[in-house]
Structure formats: structure tokens, C-alpha cells
Amino acid sequence: MREHKIMPEVTDAVAADAFRRLVAHLRHRSDAENIDLMGLAGFCRNCLADWIAEASEAHGRLMERDEAREAIYGMPFGEWKARFQGEATPEQVRRMEESVARNG
């Protein structure tokens, strides 16, 4: 398999380690809600899970959406949602919609 590089000085192995650290950080910071991540950065844990599922398919292994979410959340998504996700405020939804519109 060809080594893909996201930047000339970052190998796939280094990028994978950094990604795993990001996922561990997001698992630890359950107080950082997806709606807030979407409002600030235009992506959230669900986006990461979708990207994992898409990449797995591109590499010859179909990973179901729920399986990818569990890989990101460290537990079934429904369980994480029940434990950590609050009700979104109108302001959070507005920020998220504005941010997502910039994703292009």
C-alpha cells in the first residue's frame, strides 16, 4: 500500500497516532458537546465516525455507521448520548448552522 501523506513531513503512522490521541481527548472531554464542536469547527464526533466509515470502505472493509461511532465514542452512541448530551439551545443550533454553511 502506498504511504499517503497529509503534509510532506507527516506520515500515515504519525497522523494515525495523532488521530488516536484526538479521539482519546474527545472521549475524556465529554463536556465538549457535539453541537458546540459543530458551532466552532464545523465537525464533531459523528463527523469523525462518518469519515472512519468512509475510509474503511475505501480500504476494502465496510464499517457500519454504528460501529464507527462506537470506535469514536468508546461506547454505543445511544449510551453516550443518554449520559452526556444535553438539549441544544437555539443559540447553539444557530452557531452550528452558520459554521456548517462555511464547510462548503
LOFI-642354 format. One record per residue: residue number from 0; residue in one letter; y, x, z of N, C-alpha, C in turn. Coordinates in Angstrom, 1 decimal. Layout:
N
+--------+------+--------+--------+--------+--------+--------+--------+--------+--------+--------+
| vexvex | vodo |     ny |     nx |     nz |    cay |    cax |    caz |     cy |     cx |     cz |
+--------+------+--------+--------+--------+--------+--------+--------+--------+--------+--------+
|    NUM |    a |      Y |      X |      Z |      Y |      X |      Z |      Y |      X |      Z |
...
+--------+------+--------+--------+--------+--------+--------+--------+--------+--------+--------+
END
This chain:
104
+--------+------+--------+--------+--------+--------+--------+--------+--------+--------+--------+
| vexvex | vodo |     ny |     nx |     nz |    cay |    cax |    caz |     cy |     cx |     cz |
+--------+------+--------+--------+--------+--------+--------+--------+--------+--------+--------+
|      0 |    m |   -1.2 |    0.8 |    0.0 |    0.0 |    0.0 |    0.0 |    1.2 |    0.9 |    0.0 |
|      1 |    r |    2.2 |    0.5 |   -0.8 |    3.5 |    1.3 |   -0.9 |    4.3 |    1.0 |    0.4 |
|      2 |    e |    4.9 |    2.1 |    0.9 |    5.8 |    2.0 |    2.0 |    7.1 |    1.5 |    1.6 |
|      3 |    h |    7.5 |    0.3 |    2.1 |    8.8 |   -0.3 |    1.8 |    9.7 |    0.1 |    2.9 |
|      4 |    k |   10.9 |    0.4 |    2.4 |   12.0 |    0.9 |    3.4 |   13.2 |   -0.1 |    3.3 |
|      5 |    i |   13.6 |   -0.5 |    4.5 |   14.7 |   -1.4 |    4.6 |   16.0 |   -0.6 |    4.4 |
|      6 |    m |   15.9 |    0.6 |    4.8 |   17.0 |    1.6 |    4.6 |   16.3 |    2.9 |    4.4 |
|      7 |    p |   16.9 |    3.9 |    3.7 |   16.2 |    5.1 |    3.4 |   15.6 |    5.8 |    4.6 |
|      8 |    e |   16.3 |    5.8 |    5.7 |   15.8 |    6.5 |    6.9 |   14.9 |    5.7 |    7.8 |
|      9 |    v |   14.6 |    4.5 |    7.5 |   13.8 |    3.6 |    8.4 |   12.5 |    3.2 |    7.7 |
|     10 |    t |   11.4 |    3.8 |    8.2 |   10.1 |    3.5 |    7.6 |    9.6 |    2.1 |    8.1 |
|     11 |    d |    8.6 |    1.6 |    7.5 |    8.0 |    0.4 |    7.9 |    7.5 |    0.4 |    9.4 |
|     12 |    a |    6.9 |    1.6 |    9.8 |    6.4 |    1.7 |   11.1 |    7.6 |    1.6 |   12.2 |
|     13 |    v |    8.7 |    2.3 |   11.9 |    9.8 |    2.2 |   12.8 |   10.4 |    0.8 |   12.8 |
|     14 |    a |   10.5 |    0.2 |   11.6 |   11.0 |   -1.2 |   11.6 |   10.1 |   -2.1 |   12.3 |
|     15 |    a |    8.8 |   -2.0 |   12.2 |    7.8 |   -2.8 |   12.9 |    8.0 |   -2.6 |   14.4 |
|     16 |    d |    8.2 |   -1.4 |   14.9 |    8.4 |   -1.2 |   16.3 |    9.6 |   -1.8 |   16.8 |
|     17 |    a |   10.7 |   -1.7 |   16.0 |   12.0 |   -2.4 |   16.4 |   11.8 |   -3.9 |   16.4 |
|     18 |    f |   11.1 |   -4.4 |   15.5 |   10.9 |   -5.9 |   15.4 |   10.1 |   -6.3 |   16.6 |
|     19 |    r |    9.1 |   -5.6 |   17.0 |    8.3 |   -6.0 |   18.2 |    9.2 |   -5.9 |   19.4 |
|     20 |    r |   10.1 |   -5.0 |   19.5 |   11.0 |   -4.9 |   20.6 |   11.9 |   -6.1 |   20.6 |
|     21 |    l |   12.4 |   -6.5 |   19.5 |   13.3 |   -7.7 |   19.4 |   12.5 |   -8.9 |   19.9 |
|     22 |    v |   11.3 |   -9.1 |   19.4 |   10.5 |  -10.2 |   19.8 |   10.3 |  -10.2 |   21.4 |
|     23 |    a |   10.0 |   -9.1 |   21.9 |    9.8 |   -9.0 |   23.4 |   11.1 |   -9.3 |   24.1 |
|     24 |    h |   12.2 |   -8.9 |   23.6 |   13.5 |   -9.2 |   24.2 |   13.8 |  -10.7 |   24.1 |
|     25 |    l |   13.5 |  -11.3 |   23.0 |   13.7 |  -12.7 |   22.9 |   12.8 |  -13.5 |   23.8 |
|     26 |    r |   11.6 |  -13.0 |   24.0 |   10.7 |  -13.7 |   24.9 |   11.2 |  -13.6 |   26.3 |
|     27 |    h |   11.8 |  -12.4 |   26.7 |   12.3 |  -12.2 |   28.0 |   13.6 |  -13.1 |   28.2 |
|     28 |    r |   14.4 |  -13.2 |   27.2 |   15.7 |  -13.9 |   27.3 |   15.6 |  -15.3 |   26.8 |
|     29 |    s |   14.7 |  -16.1 |   27.6 |   14.6 |  -17.5 |   27.2 |   15.8 |  -18.3 |   27.5 |
|     30 |    d |   16.8 |  -17.7 |   28.2 |   18.1 |  -18.4 |   28.4 |   18.9 |  -18.3 |   27.1 |
|     31 |    a |   18.6 |  -17.5 |   26.2 |   19.3 |  -17.4 |   24.9 |   18.7 |  -18.5 |   24.0 |
|     32 |    e |   19.3 |  -19.6 |   24.0 |   18.7 |  -20.8 |   23.3 |   18.8 |  -20.6 |   21.7 |
|     33 |    n |   17.8 |  -21.2 |   21.0 |   17.9 |  -21.1 |   19.6 |   19.1 |  -21.6 |   19.0 |
|     34 |    i |   19.7 |  -22.7 |   19.5 |   20.9 |  -23.3 |   19.0 |   22.0 |  -22.3 |   19.1 |
|     35 |    d |   22.1 |  -21.6 |   20.2 |   23.1 |  -20.6 |   20.3 |   22.9 |  -19.4 |   19.4 |
|     36 |    l |   21.7 |  -19.0 |   19.2 |   21.4 |  -17.9 |   18.3 |   21.8 |  -18.3 |   16.9 |
|     37 |    m |   21.5 |  -19.5 |   16.5 |   21.9 |  -20.0 |   15.2 |   23.4 |  -20.1 |   15.0 |
|     38 |    g |   24.1 |  -20.5 |   16.1 |   25.5 |  -20.6 |   16.0 |   26.2 |  -19.3 |   15.9 |
|     39 |    l |   25.6 |  -18.2 |   16.5 |   26.2 |  -16.9 |   16.4 |   25.8 |  -16.1 |   15.2 |
|     40 |    a |   24.5 |  -16.1 |   14.9 |   23.9 |  -15.2 |   14.0 |   23.3 |  -15.9 |   12.7 |
|     41 |    g |   23.2 |  -17.2 |   12.8 |   22.6 |  -17.9 |   11.6 |   21.1 |  -17.8 |   11.5 |
|     42 |    f |   20.4 |  -17.3 |   12.6 |   19.0 |  -17.3 |   12.6 |   18.5 |  -17.4 |   14.1 |
|     43 |    c |   17.3 |  -17.8 |   14.3 |   16.7 |  -18.0 |   15.6 |   15.2 |  -17.6 |   15.6 |
|     44 |    r |   14.6 |  -17.9 |   16.7 |   13.2 |  -17.6 |   16.9 |   12.3 |  -18.3 |   15.8 |
|     45 |    n |   12.7 |  -19.5 |   15.5 |   12.0 |  -20.2 |   14.4 |   12.1 |  -19.6 |   13.1 |
|     46 |    c |   13.3 |  -19.1 |   12.8 |   13.5 |  -18.3 |   11.5 |   12.6 |  -17.1 |   11.5 |
|     47 |    l |   12.6 |  -16.4 |   12.6 |   11.7 |  -15.2 |   12.6 |   10.2 |  -15.6 |   12.4 |
|     48 |    a |    9.8 |  -16.7 |   13.0 |    8.4 |  -17.1 |   12.8 |    8.2 |  -17.5 |   11.3 |
|     49 |    d |    9.2 |  -18.2 |   10.7 |    9.1 |  -18.5 |    9.3 |    9.0 |  -17.3 |    8.4 |
|     50 |    w |    9.7 |  -16.3 |    8.8 |    9.7 |  -15.0 |    8.0 |    8.4 |  -14.3 |    8.2 |
|     51 |    i |    7.8 |  -14.4 |    9.4 |    6.5 |  -13.8 |    9.6 |    5.4 |  -14.6 |    8.7 |
|     52 |    a |    5.5 |  -15.9 |    8.8 |    4.5 |  -16.7 |    8.0 |    4.7 |  -16.4 |    6.5 |
|     53 |    e |    5.9 |  -16.3 |    6.0 |    6.1 |  -16.0 |    4.6 |    5.6 |  -14.6 |    4.2 |
|     54 |    a |    5.9 |  -13.6 |    5.1 |    5.5 |  -12.2 |    4.8 |    4.0 |  -12.1 |    4.9 |
|     55 |    s |    3.3 |  -12.9 |    5.8 |    1.9 |  -12.8 |    5.9 |    1.3 |  -13.3 |    4.6 |
|     56 |    e |    1.8 |  -14.4 |    4.1 |    1.3 |  -14.9 |    2.8 |    1.5 |  -13.9 |    1.7 |
|     57 |    a |    2.7 |  -13.3 |    1.6 |    2.9 |  -12.3 |    0.6 |    2.0 |  -11.1 |    0.7 |
|     58 |    h |    1.4 |  -10.9 |    1.9 |    0.5 |   -9.8 |    2.1 |   -1.0 |  -10.3 |    2.1 |
|     59 |    g |   -1.2 |  -11.5 |    1.6 |   -2.6 |  -11.9 |    1.4 |   -3.3 |  -12.6 |    2.6 |
|     60 |    r |   -2.5 |  -13.0 |    3.6 |   -3.1 |  -13.7 |    4.8 |   -2.2 |  -14.9 |    5.1 |
|     61 |    l |   -2.7 |  -16.0 |    4.9 |   -1.9 |  -17.2 |    5.2 |   -1.9 |  -17.5 |    6.7 |
|     62 |    m |   -0.7 |  -17.4 |    7.3 |   -0.5 |  -17.7 |    8.7 |    0.2 |  -19.0 |    8.8 |
|     63 |    e |   -0.4 |  -20.0 |    9.5 |    0.2 |  -21.3 |    9.7 |    1.5 |  -21.2 |   10.5 |
|     64 |    r |    2.4 |  -22.1 |   10.3 |    3.7 |  -22.1 |   11.0 |    3.5 |  -22.1 |   12.5 |
|     65 |    d |    2.6 |  -22.9 |   13.0 |    2.4 |  -22.9 |   14.5 |    1.9 |  -21.6 |   15.0 |
|     66 |    e |    1.0 |  -20.9 |   14.2 |    0.5 |  -19.6 |   14.6 |    1.6 |  -18.6 |   14.6 |
|     67 |    a |    2.5 |  -18.6 |   13.6 |    3.6 |  -17.7 |   13.5 |    4.6 |  -17.9 |   14.7 |
|     68 |    r |    4.8 |  -19.2 |   15.0 |    5.7 |  -19.5 |   16.1 |    5.1 |  -19.0 |   17.5 |
|     69 |    e |    3.8 |  -19.1 |   17.6 |    3.2 |  -18.6 |   18.9 |    3.3 |  -17.1 |   18.9 |
|     70 |    a |    3.2 |  -16.4 |   17.8 |    3.4 |  -15.0 |   17.8 |    4.8 |  -14.6 |   18.2 |
|     71 |    i |    5.8 |  -15.4 |   17.9 |    7.2 |  -15.1 |   18.3 |    7.4 |  -15.5 |   19.7 |
|     72 |    y |    7.0 |  -16.7 |   20.1 |    7.4 |  -17.2 |   21.4 |    6.4 |  -16.7 |   22.5 |
|     73 |    g |    5.2 |  -16.2 |   22.1 |    4.3 |  -15.8 |   23.2 |    3.6 |  -16.9 |   23.8 |
|     74 |    m |    3.7 |  -18.1 |   23.3 |    3.0 |  -19.3 |   23.7 |    3.2 |  -20.4 |   22.7 |
|     75 |    p |    2.5 |  -21.5 |   22.7 |    2.7 |  -22.6 |   21.8 |    4.2 |  -23.0 |   21.8 |
|     76 |    f |    4.8 |  -23.3 |   20.7 |    6.2 |  -23.7 |   20.6 |    6.5 |  -24.9 |   21.5 |
|     77 |    g |    5.6 |  -25.9 |   21.5 |    5.9 |  -27.1 |   22.3 |    6.0 |  -26.8 |   23.8 |
|     78 |    e |    5.2 |  -25.8 |   24.2 |    5.2 |  -25.4 |   25.6 |    6.6 |  -24.7 |   25.9 |
|     79 |    w |    7.0 |  -23.8 |   25.0 |    8.2 |  -23.1 |   25.2 |    9.4 |  -24.1 |   25.2 |
|     80 |    k |    9.3 |  -25.0 |   24.3 |   10.4 |  -26.0 |   24.1 |   10.5 |  -26.8 |   25.4 |
|     81 |    a |    9.4 |  -27.2 |   26.0 |    9.4 |  -28.0 |   27.2 |    9.9 |  -27.2 |   28.4 |
|     82 |    r |    9.6 |  -25.9 |   28.4 |   10.0 |  -25.1 |   29.6 |   11.5 |  -24.6 |   29.5 |
|     83 |    f |   11.9 |  -24.3 |   28.3 |   13.2 |  -23.6 |   28.2 |   14.3 |  -24.2 |   27.3 |
|     84 |    q |   14.0 |  -25.2 |   26.4 |   15.0 |  -25.7 |   25.5 |   15.7 |  -26.9 |   26.1 |
|     85 |    g |   17.0 |  -26.8 |   26.2 |   17.8 |  -27.9 |   26.7 |   18.3 |  -28.7 |   25.5 |
|     86 |    e |   19.0 |  -29.8 |   25.8 |   19.6 |  -30.7 |   24.8 |   20.8 |  -30.0 |   24.2 |
|     87 |    a |   20.9 |  -30.0 |   22.9 |   22.1 |  -29.3 |   22.2 |   23.3 |  -30.2 |   22.4 |
|     88 |    t |   24.4 |  -29.5 |   22.7 |   25.7 |  -30.2 |   22.7 |   26.3 |  -30.4 |   21.3 |
|     89 |    p |   27.2 |  -31.3 |   21.2 |   27.8 |  -31.4 |   19.9 |   28.5 |  -30.1 |   19.4 |
|     90 |    e |   29.1 |  -29.4 |   20.3 |   29.8 |  -28.1 |   20.0 |   28.7 |  -27.1 |   19.5 |
|     91 |    q |   27.6 |  -27.0 |   20.2 |   26.5 |  -26.1 |   19.7 |   26.1 |  -26.5 |   18.3 |
|     92 |    v |   25.9 |  -27.7 |   18.1 |   25.4 |  -28.2 |   16.7 |   26.5 |  -27.8 |   15.7 |
|     93 |    r |   27.8 |  -28.1 |   16.0 |   28.9 |  -27.7 |   15.1 |   28.9 |  -26.3 |   14.8 |
|     94 |    r |   28.8 |  -25.4 |   15.8 |   28.7 |  -23.9 |   15.6 |   27.5 |  -23.5 |   14.7 |
|     95 |    m |   26.4 |  -24.1 |   15.0 |   25.2 |  -23.8 |   14.2 |   25.4 |  -24.2 |   12.8 |
|     96 |    e |   25.9 |  -25.4 |   12.5 |   26.0 |  -25.9 |   11.1 |   27.0 |  -25.0 |   10.4 |
|     97 |    e |   28.1 |  -24.5 |   11.0 |   29.1 |  -23.6 |   10.4 |   28.5 |  -22.3 |   10.1 |
|     98 |    s |   27.7 |  -21.8 |   11.0 |   27.0 |  -20.5 |   10.9 |   26.0 |  -20.5 |    9.8 |
|     99 |    v |   25.2 |  -21.5 |    9.8 |   24.1 |  -21.7 |    8.8 |   24.7 |  -21.8 |    7.4 |
|    100 |    a |   25.8 |  -22.4 |    7.3 |   26.5 |  -22.6 |    6.0 |   26.9 |  -21.3 |    5.4 |
|    101 |    r |   27.1 |  -20.3 |    6.3 |   27.5 |  -18.9 |    5.8 |   26.3 |  -18.1 |    5.4 |
|    102 |    n |   25.1 |  -18.6 |    5.6 |   23.9 |  -17.8 |    5.2 |   23.7 |  -17.7 |    3.7 |
|    103 |    g |   24.2 |  -18.6 |    3.0 |   24.2 |  -18.6 |    1.5 |   22.9 |  -18.4 |    1.0 |
+--------+------+--------+--------+--------+--------+--------+--------+--------+--------+--------+
END
